[in-house]
Amino acid sequence: MQYRSDRTGTPLSVLGYGCMRFTRKGNAIDLDKAEQQLLAAYEAGVNYYDTAYIYPGSEAALGEILERNHLREKVFVADKLPQYLVRSRAGLEKYFQEQLSRLRTDYIDFYLMHHMTDVAMWEKLKDADVIAWIDEKKKSGQIRRIGFSYHGNSEHFLEILNAYDWDFCQIQYNYLDEVSQAGRIGLEAAAAKGIPVIIMEPLRGGRLVNALPAEAKAAMQASGRAWSAAEWGLRWLYDQPGVTVVLSGMNSREMVLENCRIADEATPGCLTDDDQRVLADVCRAIRAGEKVGCTGCRYCMPCPQGVDIPGIFRCWNALYTDGKKAGRKQFMQTVALTKQAAFASQCVGCGKCEKHCPQSIPIREKLKEADKELMRPSDRLLYGTMRTILYKIPAKRKKENA
């Protein structure tokens, strides 16, 4: 196993164990199988284990496995505060203590503000006295490092990154998301600040393995590399020195062993120019099924009305490349729940964006089409309610208490 250090010099295994996808038996985690798989990873050198409050049964399973195998002091546990549920300092403490109990521990090595999409979420936590709370927990040793996990565009990522002295961050990043979400811009900005970057969704939840079009598979096979689709995706990440840990939701011993082998072999600069051309061909094959040829260059931005044009197009394309559920989930995460509304319905048809689009996309027309598919009537009501809970009610309370 190879290791890359955080800024304290602590070696972290380049492969991390994502505990969201533990093997399940019916509705419950199959603890015996999860234990076997986790121990196989530990024996191969994996020392970073990631869970979250909202992963059903995950924290409790991880805590029990580590306790009964006497591993707690030998590994790093990453857990996530459900910041979207927090309204006060008492709420911070309530969720944290519940997590400690589930994990059967008295400290968490890497603690994240979960699912940040907008700097406004950090501001809301500051109103709940989160900075003093973090200082208290770090001083007591109950939290060793503080970070955030992110779903949103690169601009909002940079705002959050620069809003606090973070110890680490976690982003969705893979060869298909190079210019979406935080993207390469976010990765390199964090690396420039010396902040370790933990990668989630390196294979897009398995879609870069199980849902590749025939043309993409053919490009990989014709390369002469005896690599699986998963290996192509993981090597692309390990090729980049700014990547610290790549999380994988491993749920079979075979997957654990393969991923550990790749993590042992792949190094920065391991991909050749020919390899990069293969992956470019793979991306083109995947995107052939997209609805609009947006490259995410963002020359169309900023929109005077606040419409997140590339974000909307990315999610619209995902409806066709990743499936309806995945596309709508991305839309909710990256567009619908930002503090400043960014919906296609805000477009007034000024046409400024189209003057700057290198792809000559009829943006105004395509936004209308995207809106019809991404925003079902029930979604409009749902997002309106969620935005009120996330932003309007806290703002009203803050004004009343001022």
For each residue, the residues with C-beta under 8 A, 3 or more apart:
1: 13 14 15 44 45 46 260 263 264
2: 13 14 263 264 266 267
3: 11 12 13 14 45 47
4: 11 12 14 196 243 244 245
5: 8 9 10 11 12
6: 9 10 12 145 167 168 196 244
7: 167 194 195 196
8: 5
9: 5 6
10: 5 6 76
11: 3 4 5 47
12: 3 4 5 6 16 47 48 76 196 244 245
13: 1 2 3 16 45 46 47 48 245 263
14: 1 2 3 4 238 243 244 245 246 263 266
15: 1 41 46 48 245 246 248 259 260 262 263
16: 12 13 46 48 49 50 78 198 245 246 247 248
17: 38 41 46 48 49 50 247 248 250
18: 21 50 200 247 248 249 250
19: 22 49 50 51 55 58 61 62 249
20: 50 51 52 55 58 249
21: 18 249 250 251
22: 19 29 30 34 37 57 58 61 251
23: 29 30 33 34 37 251 252
24: 27 28 29 30
25: 28 29 30 33
26:
27: 24 56
28: 24 25 57
29: 22 23 24 25 34 57 58 61
30: 22 23 24 25 33 34
31: 34 35 61 64 65
32: 35 36
33: 23 25 30 36 37
34: 22 23 29 30 31 37 38 61 65
35: 31 32 38 39 65 69
36: 32 33 39 40 253
37: 22 23 33 34 40 41 250 251 252 253 256
38: 17 34 35 41 42 49 62 65
39: 35 36 42 43 65 69
40: 36 37 43 44 253 256 257 260
41: 15 17 37 38 44 46 250 256 260
42: 38 39 45 46 47 71 74 75
43: 39 40
44: 1 40 41 256 257 260 264
45: 1 3 13 42 260 264
46: 1 13 15 16 17 41 42 49 260
47: 3 11 12 13 42 74 75 76
48: 12 13 15 16 17 75 76 78 110 198 245 247
49: 16 17 19 38 46 62 66 75 76 77 78
50: 16 17 18 19 20 78 79 110 198 200 247
51: 19 20 55 58 59 62 77 78 79 80 103
52: 20 55 58 59 79 80 82 114
53: 59 79 80 81 82 95 98 99 114
54: 82 114
55: 19 20 51 52 58 59
56: 27
57: 22 28 29 60 61
58: 19 20 22 29 51 52 55 61 62
59: 51 52 53 55 62 63 79 99 102 103
60: 57 63 64 102 103
61: 19 22 29 31 34 57 58 64 65
62: 19 38 49 51 58 59 65 66 77 103
63: 59 60 66 67 102 103 104 105
64: 31 60 61 67 68 104
65: 31 34 35 38 39 61 62 68 69 71
66: 49 62 63 69 71 72 75 77 103 104 105
67: 63 64 70 72 104
68: 64 65
69: 35 39 65 66
70: 67 74
71: 42 65 66 74 75
72: 66 67 75 77 104 105
73:
74: 42 47 70 71
75: 42 47 48 49 66 71 72
76: 10 12 47 48 49 109 110
77: 49 51 62 66 72 103 105 108 109 110
78: 16 48 49 50 51 108 109 110 111 112 198
79: 50 51 52 53 59 99 103 108 110 111 112
80: 51 52 53 111 112 113 114 115 149
81: 53 86 92 95 96 99 111 112 113 114
82: 52 53 54 85 86 95 114
83: 86 113 114 115 116 121 124 125
84: 114 115 121 390
85: 82 91 95
86: 81 82 83 91 92 95 124 125 128 130
87: 91 128 394
88: 91 92 128 129
89: 92 93 128 129 130 132 133
90: 93 94
91: 85 86 87 88 94 95 128
92: 81 86 88 89 95 96 128 129 130 133
93: 89 90 96 97 133
94: 90 91 97 98
95: 53 81 82 85 86 91 92 98 99
96: 81 92 93 99 100 137 142
97: 93 94 100 101
98: 53 94 95 101 102
99: 53 59 79 81 95 96 102 103 108
100: 96 97 103 105 106 107 108 142
101: 97 98 104
102: 59 60 63 98 99
103: 51 59 60 62 63 66 77 79 99 100 108
104: 63 64 66 67 72 101
105: 63 66 72 77 100 108
106: 100 142
107: 100 141 142 143 144
108: 77 78 79 99 100 103 105 111 142 143 144
109: 76 77 78 144 145
110: 48 50 76 77 78 79 144 145 147 167 168 198
111: 78 79 80 81 108 137 143 144 145 146 147
112: 78 79 80 81 146 147 148 149 170
113: 80 81 83 116 121 122 125 130 146 147 148 149
114: 52 53 54 80 81 82 83 84 148 149
115: 80 83 84 149 150 151 333
116: 83 113 121 122 148 149 150 151 152 160
117: 121 150 151 152 156 333 334 337 338
118: 121 152 156 160 337 338 339 340
119: 122 123 156 159 160 163 339
120: 123 124 338 339 391
121: 83 84 113 116 117 118 124 125 339 390
122: 113 116 119 125 126 148 160 163 164
123: 119 120 126 127
124: 83 86 120 121 127 128 390 391 394
125: 83 86 113 121 122 128 130
126: 122 123 129 130 131
127: 123 124 394 398
128: 86 87 88 89 91 92 124 125 133
129: 88 89 92 126 132 133
130: 86 89 92 113 125 126 133 134
131: 126 134 135 164
132: 89 129 135 136
133: 89 92 93 128 129 130 136 137
134: 130 131 137 138 143 146
135: 131 132 138 139
136: 132 133 139 140
137: 96 111 133 134 140 142 143
138: 134 135 141 142 143 144 146
139: 135 136
140: 136 137
141: 107 138 144
142: 96 100 106 107 108 137 138
143: 107 108 111 134 137 138 146
144: 107 108 109 110 111 138 141
145: 6 109 110 111 167 168
146: 111 112 113 134 138 143 166 167
147: 110 111 112 113 166 167 168 169 170 198
148: 112 113 114 116 122 160 166 169 170
149: 80 112 113 114 115 116 169 170 171 198 200
150: 115 116 117 157 160 169 170 171 172 181 182 186
151: 115 116 117 172 181 330 333 334
152: 116 117 118 156 157 181 182 333 334 338
153: 156 157 180 181 308 310 311 334
154: 157 158 181 182 183 185 186
155: 158 159
156: 117 118 119 152 153 159 160 338
157: 150 152 153 154 160 161 171 181 182 185 186 189
158: 154 155 161 162 185 186 189
159: 119 155 156 162 163
160: 116 118 119 122 148 150 156 157 163 164
161: 157 158 166 169 186 189 190 193 195
162: 158 159
163: 119 122 159 160
164: 122 131 160
165:
166: 146 147 148 161 169 195
167: 6 7 110 145 146 147 195 196
168: 6 110 145 147 195 196 197 198 244
169: 147 148 149 150 161 166 190 195 196 197 198
170: 112 147 148 149 150 197 198 199 200 247
171: 149 150 157 181 182 186 187 190 197 198 199 200
172: 150 151 177 181 182 199 200 201
173: 177 178 181 182 183 184 186 187 197 199 200 201 202 237 243
174: 177 178 199 201 202 203 204 208 233 236 237
175: 178 208 232 233 236 279 282 283
176: 204 208 283 286
177: 172 173 174 180 181 183 201 204
178: 173 174 175 183 184
179: 183 184 185 295 296 297
180: 153 177 183 296 310 311 314
181: 150 151 152 153 154 157 171 172 173 177 186 334
182: 150 152 154 157 171 172 173 185 186 187
183: 154 173 177 178 179 180 186 187 296
184: 173 178 179 187 188
185: 154 157 158 179 182 188 189
186: 150 154 157 158 161 171 173 181 182 183 189 190
187: 171 173 182 183 184 190 191 197 240 242 243
188: 184 185 191 192 242
189: 157 158 161 185 186 192 193
190: 161 169 171 186 187 193 195 196 197 242
191: 187 188 194 195 197 241 242
192: 188 189
193: 161 189 190
194: 7 191
195: 7 161 166 167 168 169 190 191
196: 4 6 7 12 167 168 169 190 244 245
197: 168 169 170 171 173 187 190 191 242 243 244 245
198: 16 48 50 78 110 147 149 168 169 170 171 244 245 247
199: 170 171 172 173 174 202 237 243 245 246 247
200: 18 50 149 170 171 172 173 247
201: 172 173 174 177 204 205
202: 173 174 199 233 234 237 246 247 248
203: 174 206 207 208 209 229 230 233 234 248
204: 174 176 177 201 207 208 322
205: 201 249 326
206: 203 209 210 211
207: 203 204 210 211 322 323 326
208: 174 175 176 203 204 211 212 229 230 233
209: 203 206 212 228 229 230 233
210: 206 207
211: 206 207 208 322 323
212: 208 209 216 217 229 282 285 286
213: 216 217 285 286 288 289
214: 217 218
215: 218 219 281 285 288
216: 212 213 219 220 281 282 285 286
217: 212 213 214 220 221 229
218: 214 215 221 222
219: 215 216 222 223 278 281 282 285
220: 216 217 223 225 227 229 232 278 282
221: 217 218
222: 218 219
223: 219 220 227 274 275 278
224:
225: 220 232 275 278
226:
227: 220 223 231 232 235
228: 209 231 232 258
229: 203 208 209 212 217 220 232 233
230: 203 208 209 233 234 258 259 262
231: 227 228 234 235 258 262
232: 175 220 225 227 228 229 235 236 278 279 282
233: 174 175 202 203 208 209 229 230 236 237
234: 202 203 230 231 237 238 246 248 259 262 263 266
235: 227 231 232 238 239 262 266 270 271 275
236: 174 175 232 233 239 240 271 279
237: 173 174 199 202 233 234 240 243 246
238: 14 234 235 243 246 262 263 266 267 268 270
239: 235 236 266 267 268 269 270 271
240: 187 236 237 243 268
241: 191 268
242: 187 188 190 191 197
243: 4 14 173 187 197 199 237 238 240 246
244: 4 6 12 14 168 196 197 198
245: 4 12 13 14 15 16 48 196 197 198 199
246: 14 15 16 199 202 234 237 238 243 263
247: 16 17 18 48 50 170 198 199 200 202
248: 15 16 17 18 202 203 234 255 259
249: 18 19 20 21 205
250: 17 18 21 37 41 255 256 259
251: 21 22 23 37 255
252: 23 37 255 256
253: 36 37 40 256 257
254: 257 258
255: 248 250 251 252 258 259
256: 37 40 41 44 250 252 253 259 260
257: 40 44 253 254 260 261
258: 228 230 231 254 255 261 262
259: 15 230 234 248 250 255 256 262 263
260: 1 15 40 41 44 45 46 256 257 263 264
261: 257 258 264 265
262: 15 230 231 234 235 238 258 259 265 266
263: 1 2 13 14 15 234 238 246 259 260 266
264: 1 2 44 45 260 261
265: 261 262 270
266: 2 14 234 235 238 239 262 263 270
267: 2 238 239 270
268: 238 239 240 241
269: 239
270: 235 238 239 265 266 267
271: 235 236 239 275 276 279
272: 275 276
273: 276 277
274: 223 277 278
275: 223 225 235 271 272 278 279
276: 271 272 273 279 280
277: 273 274 280 281
278: 219 220 223 225 232 274 275 281 282
279: 175 232 236 271 275 276 282 283
280: 276 277 283 284
281: 215 216 219 277 278 284 285
282: 175 212 216 219 220 232 278 279 285 286
283: 175 176 279 280 286 287
284: 280 281 287 288
285: 212 213 215 216 219 281 282 288
286: 176 212 213 216 282 283 289 321
287: 283 284 290 293 317 321
288: 213 215 284 285
289: 213 286 320 321
290: 287 293 317 320 321
291: 313 316 317 319 320 366 369 370
292: 313 316 317 361 366 370
293: 287 290 359 361
294: 309 310 313 314 317 359 361
295: 179 358 359
296: 179 180 183 310 314
297: 179 310 358
298: 301 310
299: 356 357 358
300: 303 309 310 353 354 356 357 363
301: 298 308 309 310 353
302: 306
303: 300 306 307 308 309 346 347 352 353
304: 350 352
305: 346 347 348 350
306: 302 303 340 341 342 346
307: 303 312 342 343 344 346 347 367
308: 153 301 303 311 312 334 335 338 342
309: 294 300 301 303 312 313 353 363 367
310: 153 180 294 296 297 298 300 301 313 314
311: 153 180 308 314 315 334 335 342
312: 307 308 309 315 316 331 335 342 343 344 367 370 371 374
313: 291 292 294 309 310 316 317 366 370
314: 180 294 296 310 311 317 318 330 334
315: 311 312 318 319 327 328 330 331 334 335 370 374
316: 291 292 312 313 319 320 327 369 370 373 374
317: 287 290 291 292 294 313 314 320 321 327
318: 314 315 321 322 323 326 327 330 331
319: 291 315 316 322 323 324 327 328 373 374
320: 289 290 291 316 317 327
321: 286 287 289 290 317 318
322: 204 207 211 318 319 326 327 330
323: 207 211 318 319 326 327
324: 319 327 328
325: 328 329
326: 205 207 318 322 323 329 330
327: 315 316 317 318 319 320 322 323 324 330 331 374
328: 315 319 324 325 331 332 374 379
329: 325 326 332 333
330: 151 314 315 318 322 326 327 333 334
331: 312 315 318 327 328 334 335 336 374
332: 328 329 335 336 337 383
333: 115 117 151 152 329 330 336 337
334: 117 151 152 153 181 308 311 314 315 330 331 338
335: 308 311 312 315 331 332 338 342 343
336: 331 332 333 343 379 383 386 387
337: 117 118 332 333 383 386 387 390
338: 117 118 120 152 156 308 334 335 341 342
339: 118 119 120 121 390 391
340: 118 306
341: 306 338 346 387
342: 306 307 308 311 312 335 338 346
343: 307 312 335 336 346 371 375
344: 307 312 347 367 368 370 371 374 375
345: 371 375
346: 303 305 306 307 341 342 343
347: 303 305 307 344 364 367 368
348: 305
349: 364
350: 304 305
351: 354 355 364
352: 303 304 355 356
353: 300 301 303 309 356 357 363 364
354: 300 351 357 360 361 362 363 364
355: 351 352
356: 299 300 352 353
357: 299 300 353 354 360 361 363
358: 295 297 299
359: 293 294 295
360: 354 357
361: 292 293 294 354 357 366
362: 354 365 366
363: 300 309 353 354 357 366 367
364: 347 349 351 353 354 367 368
365: 362 368 369
366: 291 292 313 361 362 363 369 370
367: 307 309 312 344 347 363 364 370 371
368: 344 347 364 365 371 372
369: 291 316 365 366 372 373
370: 291 292 312 313 315 316 344 366 367 373 374
371: 312 343 344 345 367 368 374 375
372: 368 369 375
373: 316 319 369 370
374: 312 315 316 319 327 328 331 344 370 371 379
375: 343 344 345 371 372 379 380
376: 379 380
377: 380 381
378: 381 382
379: 328 336 374 375 376 382 383
380: 375 376 377 383 384
381: 377 378 384 385
382: 378 379 385 386
383: 332 336 337 379 380 386 387
384: 380 381 387 388
385: 381 382 388 389
386: 336 337 382 383 389 390
387: 336 337 341 383 384 390 391 392
388: 384 385 391 392 393
389: 385 386 392 393
390: 84 121 124 337 339 386 387 394
391: 120 124 339 387 388 394 395
392: 387 388 389 395 396
393: 388 389 396 397
394: 87 124 127 390 391 397 398
395: 391 392 398 399
396: 392 393 399 400
397: 393 394 400 401
398: 127 394 395 401 402
399: 395 396 402
400: 396 397
401: 397 398
402: 398 399
